[in-house]
Amino acid sequence: MPKTKREIALAKIGDIVAKHRVEQGYSRTQLAIELNTDEKQLRRIESGAVNPTIITLLKIFHILKINTEVLNKIKIDKSFFYD
């Protein structure tokens, strides 16, 4: 079954988070503790299974020192909003 554009975007965000988490030397457990969440939720974010809030993303990006400019690489068009 083809993925929706939203699912693709969430998977890309999850890939960004996972890549930077590993590069920064954090385990999922360590990052989850800093985020005040559980490891399962972080795993869902990294796999693209959930749509995290903007606050959660900002916390993750701050902790992992991810520049929000990376989100500009996720290309969307008008159809994204109706997918």
mmCIF file of the N, C-alpha and C atoms, coordinates in Angstrom:
data_MODEL
# 
_entry.id   MODEL 
# 
loop_
_atom_site.group_PDB 
_atom_site.id 
_atom_site.type_symbol 
_atom_site.label_atom_id 
_atom_site.label_alt_id 
_atom_site.label_comp_id 
_atom_site.label_asym_id 
_atom_site.label_entity_id 
_atom_site.label_seq_id 
_atom_site.pdbx_PDB_ins_code 
_atom_site.Cartn_x 
_atom_site.Cartn_y 
_atom_site.Cartn_z 
_atom_site.occupancy 
_atom_site.B_iso_or_equiv 
_atom_site.pdbx_formal_charge 
_atom_site.auth_seq_id 
_atom_site.auth_comp_id 
_atom_site.auth_asym_id 
_atom_site.auth_atom_id 
_atom_site.pdbx_PDB_model_num 
ATOM 1   N N  . MET A 1 1  ? 0.851  -1.188 0.000  1.00 0.00 ? 1  MET A N  1 
ATOM 2   C CA . MET A 1 1  ? 0.000  0.000  0.000  1.00 0.00 ? 1  MET A CA 1 
ATOM 3   C C  . MET A 1 1  ? 0.893  1.247  0.000  1.00 0.00 ? 1  MET A C  1 
ATOM 4   N N  . PRO A 1 2  ? 0.647  2.182  -0.905 1.00 0.00 ? 2  PRO A N  1 
ATOM 5   C CA . PRO A 1 2  ? 1.485  3.393  -0.968 1.00 0.00 ? 2  PRO A CA 1 
ATOM 6   C C  . PRO A 1 2  ? 1.323  4.249  0.284  1.00 0.00 ? 2  PRO A C  1 
ATOM 7   N N  . LYS A 1 3  ? 2.413  4.866  0.665  1.00 0.00 ? 3  LYS A N  1 
ATOM 8   C CA . LYS A 1 3  ? 2.385  5.762  1.819  1.00 0.00 ? 3  LYS A CA 1 
ATOM 9   C C  . LYS A 1 3  ? 1.848  7.119  1.402  1.00 0.00 ? 3  LYS A C  1 
ATOM 10  N N  . THR A 1 4  ? 1.176  7.775  2.348  1.00 0.00 ? 4  THR A N  1 
ATOM 11  C CA . THR A 1 4  ? 0.713  9.130  2.089  1.00 0.00 ? 4  THR A CA 1 
ATOM 12  C C  . THR A 1 4  ? 1.883  10.087 2.215  1.00 0.00 ? 4  THR A C  1 
ATOM 13  N N  . LYS A 1 5  ? 1.694  11.289 1.734  1.00 0.00 ? 5  LYS A N  1 
ATOM 14  C CA . LYS A 1 5  ? 2.749  12.301 1.845  1.00 0.00 ? 5  LYS A CA 1 
ATOM 15  C C  . LYS A 1 5  ? 3.036  12.631 3.303  1.00 0.00 ? 5  LYS A C  1 
ATOM 16  N N  . ARG A 1 6  ? 2.011  12.600 4.126  1.00 0.00 ? 6  ARG A N  1 
ATOM 17  C CA . ARG A 1 6  ? 2.217  12.856 5.553  1.00 0.00 ? 6  ARG A CA 1 
ATOM 18  C C  . ARG A 1 6  ? 3.075  11.768 6.186  1.00 0.00 ? 6  ARG A C  1 
ATOM 19  N N  . GLU A 1 7  ? 2.781  10.520 5.839  1.00 0.00 ? 7  GLU A N  1 
ATOM 20  C CA . GLU A 1 7  ? 3.569  9.409  6.378  1.00 0.00 ? 7  GLU A CA 1 
ATOM 21  C C  . GLU A 1 7  ? 5.029  9.510  5.938  1.00 0.00 ? 7  GLU A C  1 
ATOM 22  N N  . ILE A 1 8  ? 5.235  9.900  4.701  1.00 0.00 ? 8  ILE A N  1 
ATOM 23  C CA . ILE A 1 8  ? 6.599  10.069 4.192  1.00 0.00 ? 8  ILE A CA 1 
ATOM 24  C C  . ILE A 1 8  ? 7.313  11.185 4.945  1.00 0.00 ? 8  ILE A C  1 
ATOM 25  N N  . ALA A 1 9  ? 6.615  12.309 5.168  1.00 0.00 ? 9  ALA A N  1 
ATOM 26  C CA . ALA A 1 9  ? 7.214  13.438 5.899  1.00 0.00 ? 9  ALA A CA 1 
ATOM 27  C C  . ALA A 1 9  ? 7.550  13.038 7.336  1.00 0.00 ? 9  ALA A C  1 
ATOM 28  N N  . LEU A 1 10 ? 6.648  12.322 8.004  1.00 0.00 ? 10 LEU A N  1 
ATOM 29  C CA . LEU A 1 10 ? 6.908  11.889 9.377  1.00 0.00 ? 10 LEU A CA 1 
ATOM 30  C C  . LEU A 1 10 ? 8.085  10.914 9.435  1.00 0.00 ? 10 LEU A C  1 
ATOM 31  N N  . ALA A 1 11 ? 8.197  10.059 8.432  1.00 0.00 ? 11 ALA A N  1 
ATOM 32  C CA . ALA A 1 11 ? 9.331  9.128  8.378  1.00 0.00 ? 11 ALA A CA 1 
ATOM 33  C C  . ALA A 1 11 ? 10.644 9.893  8.196  1.00 0.00 ? 11 ALA A C  1 
ATOM 34  N N  . LYS A 1 12 ? 10.625 10.947 7.375  1.00 0.00 ? 12 LYS A N  1 
ATOM 35  C CA . LYS A 1 12 ? 11.830 11.749 7.170  1.00 0.00 ? 12 LYS A CA 1 
ATOM 36  C C  . LYS A 1 12 ? 12.231 12.475 8.454  1.00 0.00 ? 12 LYS A C  1 
ATOM 37  N N  . ILE A 1 13 ? 11.246 12.997 9.167  1.00 0.00 ? 13 ILE A N  1 
ATOM 38  C CA . ILE A 1 13 ? 11.533 13.659 10.448 1.00 0.00 ? 13 ILE A CA 1 
ATOM 39  C C  . ILE A 1 13 ? 12.118 12.641 11.425 1.00 0.00 ? 13 ILE A C  1 
ATOM 40  N N  . GLY A 1 14 ? 11.519 11.462 11.467 1.00 0.00 ? 14 GLY A N  1 
ATOM 41  C CA . GLY A 1 14 ? 12.035 10.413 12.337 1.00 0.00 ? 14 GLY A CA 1 
ATOM 42  C C  . GLY A 1 14 ? 13.466 10.031 12.003 1.00 0.00 ? 14 GLY A C  1 
ATOM 43  N N  . ASP A 1 15 ? 13.771 9.961  10.709 1.00 0.00 ? 15 ASP A N  1 
ATOM 44  C CA . ASP A 1 15 ? 15.144 9.650  10.276 1.00 0.00 ? 15 ASP A CA 1 
ATOM 45  C C  . ASP A 1 15 ? 16.124 10.724 10.736 1.00 0.00 ? 15 ASP A C  1 
ATOM 46  N N  . ILE A 1 16 ? 15.708 11.980 10.647 1.00 0.00 ? 16 ILE A N  1 
ATOM 47  C CA . ILE A 1 16 ? 16.558 13.092 11.088 1.00 0.00 ? 16 ILE A CA 1 
ATOM 48  C C  . ILE A 1 16 ? 16.850 12.966 12.581 1.00 0.00 ? 16 ILE A C  1 
ATOM 49  N N  . VAL A 1 17 ? 15.806 12.704 13.355 1.00 0.00 ? 17 VAL A N  1 
ATOM 50  C CA . VAL A 1 17 ? 15.970 12.574 14.806 1.00 0.00 ? 17 VAL A CA 1 
ATOM 51  C C  . VAL A 1 17 ? 16.885 11.402 15.139 1.00 0.00 ? 17 VAL A C  1 
ATOM 52  N N  . ALA A 1 18 ? 16.632 10.243 14.531 1.00 0.00 ? 18 ALA A N  1 
ATOM 53  C CA . ALA A 1 18 ? 17.430 9.051  14.823 1.00 0.00 ? 18 ALA A CA 1 
ATOM 54  C C  . ALA A 1 18 ? 18.895 9.263  14.445 1.00 0.00 ? 18 ALA A C  1 
ATOM 55  N N  . LYS A 1 19 ? 19.129 9.850  13.284 1.00 0.00 ? 19 LYS A N  1 
ATOM 56  C CA . LYS A 1 19 ? 20.499 10.085 12.812 1.00 0.00 ? 19 LYS A CA 1 
ATOM 57  C C  . LYS A 1 19 ? 21.257 10.984 13.792 1.00 0.00 ? 19 LYS A C  1 
ATOM 58  N N  . HIS A 1 20 ? 20.644 12.076 14.193 1.00 0.00 ? 20 HIS A N  1 
ATOM 59  C CA . HIS A 1 20 ? 21.304 13.010 15.097 1.00 0.00 ? 20 HIS A CA 1 
ATOM 60  C C  . HIS A 1 20 ? 21.455 12.426 16.507 1.00 0.00 ? 20 HIS A C  1 
ATOM 61  N N  . ARG A 1 21 ? 20.483 11.650 16.931 1.00 0.00 ? 21 ARG A N  1 
ATOM 62  C CA . ARG A 1 21 ? 20.583 11.022 18.258 1.00 0.00 ? 21 ARG A CA 1 
ATOM 63  C C  . ARG A 1 21 ? 21.817 10.121 18.313 1.00 0.00 ? 21 ARG A C  1 
ATOM 64  N N  . VAL A 1 22 ? 21.978 9.303  17.287 1.00 0.00 ? 22 VAL A N  1 
ATOM 65  C CA . VAL A 1 22 ? 23.131 8.399  17.239 1.00 0.00 ? 22 VAL A CA 1 
ATOM 66  C C  . VAL A 1 22 ? 24.428 9.196  17.130 1.00 0.00 ? 22 VAL A C  1 
ATOM 67  N N  . GLU A 1 23 ? 24.451 10.209 16.268 1.00 0.00 ? 23 GLU A N  1 
ATOM 68  C CA . GLU A 1 23 ? 25.648 11.040 16.106 1.00 0.00 ? 23 GLU A CA 1 
ATOM 69  C C  . GLU A 1 23 ? 26.048 11.733 17.404 1.00 0.00 ? 23 GLU A C  1 
ATOM 70  N N  . GLN A 1 24 ? 25.062 12.117 18.207 1.00 0.00 ? 24 GLN A N  1 
ATOM 71  C CA . GLN A 1 24 ? 25.338 12.801 19.471 1.00 0.00 ? 24 GLN A CA 1 
ATOM 72  C C  . GLN A 1 24 ? 25.663 11.819 20.600 1.00 0.00 ? 24 GLN A C  1 
ATOM 73  N N  . GLY A 1 25 ? 25.532 10.519 20.319 1.00 0.00 ? 25 GLY A N  1 
ATOM 74  C CA . GLY A 1 25 ? 25.883 9.509  21.316 1.00 0.00 ? 25 GLY A CA 1 
ATOM 75  C C  . GLY A 1 25 ? 24.816 9.224  22.351 1.00 0.00 ? 25 GLY A C  1 
ATOM 76  N N  . TYR A 1 26 ? 23.577 9.564  22.051 1.00 0.00 ? 26 TYR A N  1 
ATOM 77  C CA . TYR A 1 26 ? 22.471 9.301  22.971 1.00 0.00 ? 26 TYR A CA 1 
ATOM 78  C C  . TYR A 1 26 ? 21.849 7.941  22.657 1.00 0.00 ? 26 TYR A C  1 
ATOM 79  N N  . SER A 1 27 ? 21.504 7.213  23.695 1.00 0.00 ? 27 SER A N  1 
ATOM 80  C CA . SER A 1 27 ? 20.648 6.046  23.506 1.00 0.00 ? 27 SER A CA 1 
ATOM 81  C C  . SER A 1 27 ? 19.211 6.564  23.497 1.00 0.00 ? 27 SER A C  1 
ATOM 82  N N  . ARG A 1 28 ? 18.289 5.741  23.055 1.00 0.00 ? 28 ARG A N  1 
ATOM 83  C CA . ARG A 1 28 ? 16.878 6.165  23.104 1.00 0.00 ? 28 ARG A CA 1 
ATOM 84  C C  . ARG A 1 28 ? 16.465 6.426  24.548 1.00 0.00 ? 28 ARG A C  1 
ATOM 85  N N  . THR A 1 29 ? 16.931 5.578  25.440 1.00 0.00 ? 29 THR A N  1 
ATOM 86  C CA . THR A 1 29 ? 16.570 5.739  26.856 1.00 0.00 ? 29 THR A CA 1 
ATOM 87  C C  . THR A 1 29 ? 17.071 7.074  27.398 1.00 0.00 ? 29 THR A C  1 
ATOM 88  N N  . GLN A 1 30 ? 18.325 7.410  27.105 1.00 0.00 ? 30 GLN A N  1 
ATOM 89  C CA . GLN A 1 30 ? 18.889 8.674  27.597 1.00 0.00 ? 30 GLN A CA 1 
ATOM 90  C C  . GLN A 1 30 ? 18.118 9.868  27.066 1.00 0.00 ? 30 GLN A C  1 
ATOM 91  N N  . LEU A 1 31 ? 17.814 9.859  25.767 1.00 0.00 ? 31 LEU A N  1 
ATOM 92  C CA . LEU A 1 31 ? 17.085 10.985 25.192 1.00 0.00 ? 31 LEU A CA 1 
ATOM 93  C C  . LEU A 1 31 ? 15.665 11.053 25.745 1.00 0.00 ? 31 LEU A C  1 
ATOM 94  N N  . ALA A 1 32 ? 15.030 9.907  25.900 1.00 0.00 ? 32 ALA A N  1 
ATOM 95  C CA . ALA A 1 32 ? 13.670 9.881  26.448 1.00 0.00 ? 32 ALA A CA 1 
ATOM 96  C C  . ALA A 1 32 ? 13.637 10.486 27.846 1.00 0.00 ? 32 ALA A C  1 
ATOM 97  N N  . ILE A 1 33 ? 14.645 10.196 28.645 1.00 0.00 ? 33 ILE A N  1 
ATOM 98  C CA . ILE A 1 33 ? 14.710 10.759 30.004 1.00 0.00 ? 33 ILE A CA 1 
ATOM 99  C C  . ILE A 1 33 ? 14.820 12.278 29.929 1.00 0.00 ? 33 ILE A C  1 
ATOM 100 N N  . GLU A 1 34 ? 15.680 12.777 29.055 1.00 0.00 ? 34 GLU A N  1 
ATOM 101 C CA . GLU A 1 34 ? 15.828 14.232 28.920 1.00 0.00 ? 34 GLU A CA 1 
ATOM 102 C C  . GLU A 1 34 ? 14.546 14.888 28.418 1.00 0.00 ? 34 GLU A C  1 
ATOM 103 N N  . LEU A 1 35 ? 13.789 14.156 27.610 1.00 0.00 ? 35 LEU A N  1 
ATOM 104 C CA . LEU A 1 35 ? 12.534 14.691 27.065 1.00 0.00 ? 35 LEU A CA 1 
ATOM 105 C C  . LEU A 1 35 ? 11.365 14.511 28.029 1.00 0.00 ? 35 LEU A C  1 
ATOM 106 N N  . ASN A 1 36 ? 11.603 13.781 29.113 1.00 0.00 ? 36 ASN A N  1 
ATOM 107 C CA . ASN A 1 36 ? 10.539 13.463 30.065 1.00 0.00 ? 36 ASN A CA 1 
ATOM 108 C C  . ASN A 1 36 ? 9.416  12.673 29.388 1.00 0.00 ? 36 ASN A C  1 
ATOM 109 N N  . THR A 1 37 ? 9.830  11.691 28.602 1.00 0.00 ? 37 THR A N  1 
ATOM 110 C CA . THR A 1 37 ? 8.881  10.800 27.939 1.00 0.00 ? 37 THR A CA 1 
ATOM 111 C C  . THR A 1 37 ? 9.425  9.389  28.052 1.00 0.00 ? 37 THR A C  1 
ATOM 112 N N  . ASP A 1 38 ? 8.750  8.432  27.445 1.00 0.00 ? 38 ASP A N  1 
ATOM 113 C CA . ASP A 1 38 ? 9.272  7.069  27.507 1.00 0.00 ? 38 ASP A CA 1 
ATOM 114 C C  . ASP A 1 38 ? 9.917  6.668  26.186 1.00 0.00 ? 38 ASP A C  1 
ATOM 115 N N  . GLU A 1 39 ? 10.702 5.624  26.265 1.00 0.00 ? 39 GLU A N  1 
ATOM 116 C CA . GLU A 1 39 ? 11.462 5.164  25.105 1.00 0.00 ? 39 GLU A CA 1 
ATOM 117 C C  . GLU A 1 39 ? 10.542 4.734  23.961 1.00 0.00 ? 39 GLU A C  1 
ATOM 118 N N  . LYS A 1 40 ? 9.393  4.164  24.291 1.00 0.00 ? 40 LYS A N  1 
ATOM 119 C CA . LYS A 1 40 ? 8.448  3.737  23.253 1.00 0.00 ? 40 LYS A CA 1 
ATOM 120 C C  . LYS A 1 40 ? 7.987  4.916  22.407 1.00 0.00 ? 40 LYS A C  1 
ATOM 121 N N  . GLN A 1 41 ? 7.705  6.034  23.052 1.00 0.00 ? 41 GLN A N  1 
ATOM 122 C CA . GLN A 1 41 ? 7.256  7.211  22.310 1.00 0.00 ? 41 GLN A CA 1 
ATOM 123 C C  . GLN A 1 41 ? 8.371  7.719  21.393 1.00 0.00 ? 41 GLN A C  1 
ATOM 124 N N  . LEU A 1 42 ? 9.592  7.718  21.883 1.00 0.00 ? 42 LEU A N  1 
ATOM 125 C CA . LEU A 1 42 ? 10.710 8.151  21.052 1.00 0.00 ? 42 LEU A CA 1 
ATOM 126 C C  . LEU A 1 42 ? 10.892 7.200  19.871 1.00 0.00 ? 42 LEU A C  1 
ATOM 127 N N  . ARG A 1 43 ? 10.730 5.912  20.105 1.00 0.00 ? 43 ARG A N  1 
ATOM 128 C CA . ARG A 1 43 ? 10.819 4.933  19.020 1.00 0.00 ? 43 ARG A CA 1 
ATOM 129 C C  . ARG A 1 43 ? 9.739  5.202  17.970 1.00 0.00 ? 43 ARG A C  1 
ATOM 130 N N  . ARG A 1 44 ? 8.538  5.557  18.424 1.00 0.00 ? 44 ARG A N  1 
ATOM 131 C CA . ARG A 1 44 ? 7.444  5.873  17.484 1.00 0.00 ? 44 ARG A CA 1 
ATOM 132 C C  . ARG A 1 44 ? 7.773  7.109  16.655 1.00 0.00 ? 44 ARG A C  1 
ATOM 133 N N  . ILE A 1 45 ? 8.367  8.111  17.292 1.00 0.00 ? 45 ILE A N  1 
ATOM 134 C CA . ILE A 1 45 ? 8.757  9.334  16.574 1.00 0.00 ? 45 ILE A CA 1 
ATOM 135 C C  . ILE A 1 45 ? 9.806  8.996  15.525 1.00 0.00 ? 45 ILE A C  1 
ATOM 136 N N  . GLU A 1 46 ? 10.819 8.242  15.929 1.00 0.00 ? 46 GLU A N  1 
ATOM 137 C CA . GLU A 1 46 ? 11.899 7.904  15.008 1.00 0.00 ? 46 GLU A CA 1 
ATOM 138 C C  . GLU A 1 46 ? 11.434 7.021  13.847 1.00 0.00 ? 46 GLU A C  1 
ATOM 139 N N  . SER A 1 47 ? 10.411 6.229  14.076 1.00 0.00 ? 47 SER A N  1 
ATOM 140 C CA . SER A 1 47 ? 9.912  5.358  13.005 1.00 0.00 ? 47 SER A CA 1 
ATOM 141 C C  . SER A 1 47 ? 8.871  6.054  12.134 1.00 0.00 ? 47 SER A C  1 
ATOM 142 N N  . GLY A 1 48 ? 8.455  7.257  12.542 1.00 0.00 ? 48 GLY A N  1 
ATOM 143 C CA . GLY A 1 48 ? 7.451  7.980  11.779 1.00 0.00 ? 48 GLY A CA 1 
ATOM 144 C C  . GLY A 1 48 ? 6.035  7.517  12.052 1.00 0.00 ? 48 GLY A C  1 
ATOM 145 N N  . ALA A 1 49 ? 5.850  6.762  13.132 1.00 0.00 ? 49 ALA A N  1 
ATOM 146 C CA . ALA A 1 49 ? 4.537  6.213  13.453 1.00 0.00 ? 49 ALA A CA 1 
ATOM 147 C C  . ALA A 1 49 ? 3.597  7.214  14.120 1.00 0.00 ? 49 ALA A C  1 
ATOM 148 N N  . VAL A 1 50 ? 4.157  8.299  14.665 1.00 0.00 ? 50 VAL A N  1 
ATOM 149 C CA . VAL A 1 50 ? 3.331  9.317  15.321 1.00 0.00 ? 50 VAL A CA 1 
ATOM 150 C C  . VAL A 1 50 ? 3.697  10.698 14.802 1.00 0.00 ? 50 VAL A C  1 
ATOM 151 N N  . ASN A 1 51 ? 2.777  11.611 14.978 1.00 0.00 ? 51 ASN A N  1 
ATOM 152 C CA . ASN A 1 51 ? 2.980  13.000 14.588 1.00 0.00 ? 51 ASN A CA 1 
ATOM 153 C C  . ASN A 1 51 ? 3.273  13.788 15.869 1.00 0.00 ? 51 ASN A C  1 
ATOM 154 N N  . PRO A 1 52 ? 4.564  14.012 16.168 1.00 0.00 ? 52 PRO A N  1 
ATOM 155 C CA . PRO A 1 52 ? 4.897  14.695 17.424 1.00 0.00 ? 52 PRO A CA 1 
ATOM 156 C C  . PRO A 1 52 ? 4.449  16.157 17.401 1.00 0.00 ? 52 PRO A C  1 
ATOM 157 N N  . THR A 1 53 ? 4.199  16.691 18.572 1.00 0.00 ? 53 THR A N  1 
ATOM 158 C CA . THR A 1 53 ? 3.831  18.103 18.657 1.00 0.00 ? 53 THR A CA 1 
ATOM 159 C C  . THR A 1 53 ? 5.045  18.961 18.299 1.00 0.00 ? 53 THR A C  1 
ATOM 160 N N  . ILE A 1 54 ? 4.790  20.190 17.957 1.00 0.00 ? 54 ILE A N  1 
ATOM 161 C CA . ILE A 1 54 ? 5.884  21.108 17.640 1.00 0.00 ? 54 ILE A CA 1 
ATOM 162 C C  . ILE A 1 54 ? 6.762  21.322 18.877 1.00 0.00 ? 54 ILE A C  1 
ATOM 163 N N  . ILE A 1 55 ? 6.163  21.322 20.049 1.00 0.00 ? 55 ILE A N  1 
ATOM 164 C CA . ILE A 1 55 ? 6.932  21.493 21.290 1.00 0.00 ? 55 ILE A CA 1 
ATOM 165 C C  . ILE A 1 55 ? 7.895  20.311 21.473 1.00 0.00 ? 55 ILE A C  1 
ATOM 166 N N  . THR A 1 56 ? 7.404  19.109 21.245 1.00 0.00 ? 56 THR A N  1 
ATOM 167 C CA . THR A 1 56 ? 8.264  17.930 21.356 1.00 0.00 ? 56 THR A CA 1 
ATOM 168 C C  . THR A 1 56 ? 9.405  18.001 20.358 1.00 0.00 ? 56 THR A C  1 
ATOM 169 N N  . LEU A 1 57 ? 9.098  18.380 19.121 1.00 0.00 ? 57 LEU A N  1 
ATOM 170 C CA . LEU A 1 57 ? 10.154 18.506 18.117 1.00 0.00 ? 57 LEU A CA 1 
ATOM 171 C C  . LEU A 1 57 ? 11.173 19.566 18.503 1.00 0.00 ? 57 LEU A C  1 
ATOM 172 N N  . LEU A 1 58 ? 10.708 20.692 19.005 1.00 0.00 ? 58 LEU A N  1 
ATOM 173 C CA . LEU A 1 58 ? 11.637 21.745 19.427 1.00 0.00 ? 58 LEU A CA 1 
ATOM 174 C C  . LEU A 1 58 ? 12.544 21.266 20.555 1.00 0.00 ? 58 LEU A C  1 
ATOM 175 N N  . LYS A 1 59 ? 11.989 20.510 21.502 1.00 0.00 ? 59 LYS A N  1 
ATOM 176 C CA . LYS A 1 59 ? 12.804 19.963 22.593 1.00 0.00 ? 59 LYS A CA 1 
ATOM 177 C C  . LYS A 1 59 ? 13.869 19.019 22.043 1.00 0.00 ? 59 LYS A C  1 
ATOM 178 N N  . ILE A 1 60 ? 13.444 18.121 21.149 1.00 0.00 ? 60 ILE A N  1 
ATOM 179 C CA . ILE A 1 60 ? 14.384 17.166 20.554 1.00 0.00 ? 60 ILE A CA 1 
ATOM 180 C C  . ILE A 1 60 ? 15.474 17.903 19.800 1.00 0.00 ? 60 ILE A C  1 
ATOM 181 N N  . PHE A 1 61 ? 15.069 18.867 18.972 1.00 0.00 ? 61 PHE A N  1 
ATOM 182 C CA . PHE A 1 61 ? 16.039 19.611 18.170 1.00 0.00 ? 61 PHE A CA 1 
ATOM 183 C C  . PHE A 1 61 ? 17.005 20.391 19.066 1.00 0.00 ? 61 PHE A C  1 
ATOM 184 N N  . HIS A 1 62 ? 16.511 20.923 20.163 1.00 0.00 ? 62 HIS A N  1 
ATOM 185 C CA . HIS A 1 62 ? 17.381 21.662 21.086 1.00 0.00 ? 62 HIS A CA 1 
ATOM 186 C C  . HIS A 1 62 ? 18.398 20.724 21.742 1.00 0.00 ? 62 HIS A C  1 
ATOM 187 N N  . ILE A 1 63 ? 17.913 19.625 22.281 1.00 0.00 ? 63 ILE A N  1 
ATOM 188 C CA . ILE A 1 63 ? 18.798 18.685 22.977 1.00 0.00 ? 63 ILE A CA 1 
ATOM 189 C C  . ILE A 1 63 ? 19.856 18.131 22.026 1.00 0.00 ? 63 ILE A C  1 
ATOM 190 N N  . LEU A 1 64 ? 19.440 17.785 20.807 1.00 0.00 ? 64 LEU A N  1 
ATOM 191 C CA . LEU A 1 64 ? 20.368 17.176 19.857 1.00 0.00 ? 64 LEU A CA 1 
ATOM 192 C C  . LEU A 1 64 ? 21.103 18.202 18.991 1.00 0.00 ? 64 LEU A C  1 
ATOM 193 N N  . LYS A 1 65 ? 20.839 19.476 19.249 1.00 0.00 ? 65 LYS A N  1 
ATOM 194 C CA . LYS A 1 65 ? 21.489 20.558 18.493 1.00 0.00 ? 65 LYS A CA 1 
ATOM 195 C C  . LYS A 1 65 ? 21.251 20.422 16.988 1.00 0.00 ? 65 LYS A C  1 
ATOM 196 N N  . ILE A 1 66 ? 19.992 20.146 16.649 1.00 0.00 ? 66 ILE A N  1 
ATOM 197 C CA . ILE A 1 66 ? 19.590 20.039 15.246 1.00 0.00 ? 66 ILE A CA 1 
ATOM 198 C C  . ILE A 1 66 ? 19.081 21.401 14.806 1.00 0.00 ? 66 ILE A C  1 
ATOM 199 N N  . ASN A 1 67 ? 19.602 21.896 13.716 1.00 0.00 ? 67 ASN A N  1 
ATOM 200 C CA . ASN A 1 67 ? 19.133 23.161 13.158 1.00 0.00 ? 67 ASN A CA 1 
ATOM 201 C C  . ASN A 1 67 ? 17.780 22.916 12.491 1.00 0.00 ? 67 ASN A C  1 
ATOM 202 N N  . THR A 1 68 ? 16.802 23.727 12.838 1.00 0.00 ? 68 THR A N  1 
ATOM 203 C CA . THR A 1 68 ? 15.459 23.539 12.277 1.00 0.00 ? 68 THR A CA 1 
ATOM 204 C C  . THR A 1 68 ? 15.424 23.707 10.755 1.00 0.00 ? 68 THR A C  1 
ATOM 205 N N  . GLU A 1 69 ? 16.493 24.261 10.197 1.00 0.00 ? 69 GLU A N  1 
ATOM 206 C CA . GLU A 1 69 ? 16.569 24.407 8.735  1.00 0.00 ? 69 GLU A CA 1 
ATOM 207 C C  . GLU A 1 69 ? 16.483 23.059 8.021  1.00 0.00 ? 69 GLU A C  1 
ATOM 208 N N  . VAL A 1 70 ? 16.828 21.970 8.711  1.00 0.00 ? 70 VAL A N  1 
ATOM 209 C CA . VAL A 1 70 ? 16.757 20.657 8.061  1.00 0.00 ? 70 VAL A CA 1 
ATOM 210 C C  . VAL A 1 70 ? 15.332 20.321 7.644  1.00 0.00 ? 70 VAL A C  1 
ATOM 211 N N  . LEU A 1 71 ? 14.362 20.935 8.302  1.00 0.00 ? 71 LEU A N  1 
ATOM 212 C CA . LEU A 1 71 ? 12.968 20.682 7.937  1.00 0.00 ? 71 LEU A CA 1 
ATOM 213 C C  . LEU A 1 71 ? 12.628 21.228 6.558  1.00 0.00 ? 71 LEU A C  1 
ATOM 214 N N  . ASN A 1 72 ? 13.407 22.212 6.101  1.00 0.00 ? 72 ASN A N  1 
ATOM 215 C CA . ASN A 1 72 ? 13.175 22.763 4.764  1.00 0.00 ? 72 ASN A CA 1 
ATOM 216 C C  . ASN A 1 72 ? 13.467 21.748 3.670  1.00 0.00 ? 72 ASN A C  1 
ATOM 217 N N  . LYS A 1 73 ? 14.208 20.715 3.989  1.00 0.00 ? 73 LYS A N  1 
ATOM 218 C CA . LYS A 1 73 ? 14.536 19.684 3.009  1.00 0.00 ? 73 LYS A CA 1 
ATOM 219 C C  . LYS A 1 73 ? 13.357 18.756 2.739  1.00 0.00 ? 73 LYS A C  1 
ATOM 220 N N  . ILE A 1 74 ? 12.355 18.817 3.613  1.00 0.00 ? 74 ILE A N  1 
ATOM 221 C CA . ILE A 1 74 ? 11.163 17.991 3.427  1.00 0.00 ? 74 ILE A CA 1 
ATOM 222 C C  . ILE A 1 74 ? 10.213 18.764 2.530  1.00 0.00 ? 74 ILE A C  1 
ATOM 223 N N  . LYS A 1 75 ? 10.178 18.376 1.288  1.00 0.00 ? 75 LYS A N  1 
ATOM 224 C CA . LYS A 1 75 ? 9.391  19.099 0.286  1.00 0.00 ? 75 LYS A CA 1 
ATOM 225 C C  . LYS A 1 75 ? 7.913  18.720 0.388  1.00 0.00 ? 75 LYS A C  1 
ATOM 226 N N  . ILE A 1 76 ? 7.089  19.741 0.458  1.00 0.00 ? 76 ILE A N  1 
ATOM 227 C CA . ILE A 1 76 ? 5.643  19.526 0.447  1.00 0.00 ? 76 ILE A CA 1 
ATOM 228 C C  . ILE A 1 76 ? 5.022  20.472 -0.576 1.00 0.00 ? 76 ILE A C  1 
ATOM 229 N N  . ASP A 1 77 ? 3.858  20.101 -1.035 1.00 0.00 ? 77 ASP A N  1 
ATOM 230 C CA . ASP A 1 77 ? 3.094  20.983 -1.914 1.00 0.00 ? 77 ASP A CA 1 
ATOM 231 C C  . ASP A 1 77 ? 1.668  21.038 -1.383 1.00 0.00 ? 77 ASP A C  1 
ATOM 232 N N  . LYS A 1 78 ? 0.813  21.730 -2.084 1.00 0.00 ? 78 LYS A N  1 
ATOM 233 C CA . LYS A 1 78 ? -0.555 21.947 -1.609 1.00 0.00 ? 78 LYS A CA 1 
ATOM 234 C C  . LYS A 1 78 ? -1.292 20.623 -1.353 1.00 0.00 ? 78 LYS A C  1 
ATOM 235 N N  . SER A 1 79 ? -1.007 19.628 -2.144 1.00 0.00 ? 79 SER A N  1 
ATOM 236 C CA . SER A 1 79 ? -1.697 18.336 -1.979 1.00 0.00 ? 79 SER A CA 1 
ATOM 237 C C  . SER A 1 79 ? -1.379 17.680 -0.639 1.00 0.00 ? 79 SER A C  1 
ATOM 238 N N  . PHE A 1 80 ? -0.269 18.060 -0.026 1.00 0.00 ? 80 PHE A N  1 
ATOM 239 C CA . PHE A 1 80 ? 0.127  17.529 1.276  1.00 0.00 ? 80 PHE A CA 1 
ATOM 240 C C  . PHE A 1 80 ? -0.963 17.755 2.307  1.00 0.00 ? 80 PHE A C  1 
ATOM 241 N N  . PHE A 1 81 ? -1.642 18.870 2.228  1.00 0.00 ? 81 PHE A N  1 
ATOM 242 C CA . PHE A 1 81 ? -2.653 19.230 3.221  1.00 0.00 ? 81 PHE A CA 1 
ATOM 243 C C  . PHE A 1 81 ? -3.955 18.438 3.061  1.00 0.00 ? 81 PHE A C  1 
ATOM 244 N N  . TYR A 1 82 ? -4.111 17.786 1.936  1.00 0.00 ? 82 TYR A N  1 
ATOM 245 C CA . TYR A 1 82 ? -5.343 17.034 1.656  1.00 0.00 ? 82 TYR A CA 1 
ATOM 246 C C  . TYR A 1 82 ? -5.099 15.545 1.596  1.00 0.00 ? 82 TYR A C  1 
ATOM 247 N N  . ASP A 1 83 ? -3.905 15.138 1.889  1.00 0.00 ? 83 ASP A N  1 
ATOM 248 C CA . ASP A 1 83 ? -3.500 13.736 1.805  1.00 0.00 ? 83 ASP A CA 1 
ATOM 249 C C  . ASP A 1 83 ? -4.064 12.951 2.969  1.00 0.00 ? 83 ASP A C  1 
# 
